[in-house]
Amino acid sequence: KAFSMIVNLKRHIRTHTGEKPYHCSHCDKAFGNNSDLTIHLRKHTGEKPYKCYQCEKYFSTKTNLMRHMVSHTGEKAYQCSHCDKAFLHNNHLVSHQSIHTGEKPYQCSLCDKAFNASNRLKEHMKIHTGEKPH
């Protein structure tokens, strides 16, 4: 991967090293980047800065708001070219398409397992680190 800013490269490297320099002051969780800590802190504070302008509900993350918006529009913009499934987010489509292609580009550096999505590799890494899965 190539990065235009050094801060993004450093953040990416932490996904490989497992370094988690950002610690929650309310519990024992730690994170590899500050934005993940910010989102996590909202669980403690109850902050919900993202507002649905159709029904006045509030959400703690933009992702949760976008997921909610489908309840109003029913729209799933990312259509699989291999089958009739459609997805709200492009990364979900890309992950789904590996079912058709068999591609598993996310390789564990500690064992032989490979995964079709980065979040599945991240969850798998908890086996090696001893971190409890959520």
C-alpha positions as CSV (number, residue, x, y, z in Angstrom):
1,K,0.0,0.0,0.0
2,A,1.1,3.6,-0.6
3,F,0.2,6.6,1.6
4,S,0.4,10.3,0.9
5,M,0.7,11.2,4.5
6,I,3.1,9.7,7.1
7,V,0.4,9.7,9.8
8,N,-1.7,7.3,7.6
9,L,1.3,5.0,7.1
10,K,2.0,4.9,10.8
11,R,-1.7,4.1,11.5
12,H,-1.5,1.3,8.9
13,I,1.7,-0.2,10.3
14,R,0.0,-0.5,13.7
15,T,-2.6,-2.8,12.1
16,H,0.4,-5.2,11.5
17,T,2.3,-4.7,14.8
18,G,-0.8,-4.7,17.0
19,E,0.4,-1.5,18.8
20,K,-2.4,0.2,20.6
21,P,-1.2,3.6,22.0
22,Y,-4.6,5.1,22.6
23,H,-6.1,4.1,25.9
24,C,-9.6,4.6,27.2
25,S,-9.7,6.5,30.5
26,H,-13.0,4.8,31.5
27,C,-12.1,1.2,31.0
28,D,-9.1,-1.1,30.0
29,K,-9.6,-0.9,26.2
30,A,-6.8,0.4,24.0
31,F,-6.9,1.3,20.3
32,G,-4.5,1.5,17.3
33,N,-5.8,4.9,16.2
34,N,-7.3,7.9,17.9
35,S,-10.5,7.9,15.8
36,D,-11.4,4.4,17.1
37,L,-10.9,5.6,20.7
38,T,-13.1,8.7,20.0
39,I,-15.9,6.4,18.8
40,H,-15.4,4.1,21.8
41,L,-15.6,6.9,24.3
42,R,-19.1,7.7,23.0
43,K,-20.2,4.4,24.6
44,H,-19.2,5.9,28.0
45,T,-20.5,9.4,27.4
46,G,-23.6,8.6,25.5
47,E,-22.7,11.2,22.8
48,K,-24.6,10.8,19.6
49,P,-23.5,13.5,17.2
50,Y,-25.1,12.1,14.0
51,K,-28.7,13.1,13.4
52,C,-31.3,11.6,11.1
53,Y,-33.1,14.5,9.5
54,Q,-36.1,12.3,8.6
55,C,-37.0,11.0,12.0
56,E,-34.9,13.0,14.5
57,K,-33.0,10.0,15.8
58,Y,-29.3,10.4,16.8
59,F,-26.4,8.0,16.4
60,S,-22.9,7.6,17.8
61,T,-21.3,6.9,14.4
62,K,-21.8,7.9,10.9
63,T,-21.9,4.3,9.9
64,N,-24.8,3.6,12.2
65,L,-26.6,6.6,10.8
66,M,-26.1,5.4,7.2
67,R,-27.3,1.9,8.2
68,H,-30.4,3.5,9.7
69,M,-31.1,5.6,6.6
70,V,-31.9,2.4,4.7
71,S,-35.0,2.1,6.9
72,H,-36.2,5.3,5.2
73,T,-35.0,4.8,1.6
74,G,-34.7,1.0,1.3
75,E,-31.8,1.7,-1.1
76,K,-28.8,-0.5,-1.2
77,A,-26.5,1.1,-3.8
78,Y,-23.8,-1.6,-4.2
79,Q,-25.1,-4.5,-6.4
80,C,-23.2,-7.8,-6.8
81,S,-22.5,-8.5,-10.4
82,H,-22.5,-12.3,-9.8
83,C,-25.9,-12.6,-8.0
84,D,-28.9,-10.6,-6.8
85,K,-27.5,-9.4,-3.5
86,A,-27.0,-5.7,-2.8
87,F,-25.3,-3.8,0.0
88,L,-25.4,-0.5,1.7
89,H,-21.6,-0.2,1.8
90,N,-19.0,-1.0,-0.9
91,N,-16.7,-2.8,1.6
92,H,-19.5,-5.2,2.3
93,L,-19.9,-5.9,-1.4
94,V,-16.2,-6.5,-1.8
95,S,-16.2,-8.9,1.1
96,H,-19.3,-10.7,-0.3
97,Q,-17.8,-11.0,-3.8
98,S,-15.0,-13.2,-2.4
99,I,-17.7,-15.9,-2.1
100,H,-17.8,-15.9,-5.9
101,T,-14.0,-15.5,-6.5
102,G,-12.6,-17.5,-3.6
103,E,-10.2,-14.6,-3.0
104,K,-8.8,-14.3,0.6
105,P,-6.3,-11.4,0.5
106,Y,-6.0,-10.9,4.3
107,Q,-3.3,-13.3,5.5
108,C,-2.5,-13.9,9.2
109,S,1.2,-13.3,9.7
110,L,1.3,-15.8,12.6
111,C,-0.4,-18.8,11.1
112,D,-1.6,-20.1,7.7
113,K,-5.1,-18.8,7.9
114,A,-6.4,-16.3,5.3
115,F,-9.6,-14.2,5.2
116,N,-11.8,-12.4,2.7
117,A,-12.2,-9.3,4.9
118,S,-9.9,-7.3,7.1
119,N,-12.3,-7.3,10.0
120,R,-12.3,-11.1,10.0
121,L,-8.5,-11.2,10.2
122,K,-8.6,-8.6,13.0
123,E,-11.1,-10.8,14.9
124,H,-8.9,-13.8,14.2
125,M,-5.8,-12.1,15.6
126,K,-7.4,-12.0,19.0
127,I,-6.7,-15.8,19.2
128,H,-3.0,-15.0,19.0
129,T,-3.0,-11.9,21.3
130,G,-5.3,-13.4,23.9
131,E,-7.7,-10.5,23.6
132,K,-11.3,-11.3,24.3
133,P,-13.6,-11.2,21.3
134,H,-16.6,-8.8,21.7
